[in-house]
């Protein structure tokens, strides 16, 4: 089994990857400024590939990781 499960759009562009727990090497985790005290928070970090990694704050190290290309993440954040 590979370390990543890739999800691609019709053009074959990788949109996101889910990384199994404990094998990601992500650094620089910080909580989203959009997070509140409701327990529905996410954290952002930097994946060794340079992608943006996102995880569930309440699960911390036990959370699965979603990774996005930096340009895709910036486009998503711009919509908030």
Protein Blocks (a to p, Z undefined) as FASTA:
>chain_A
ZZbdcdddfkopafbdcddehilopghiacdfkbcceopaccddddfklpacdddfklmm
mpccddddfklmmmmmmmZZ
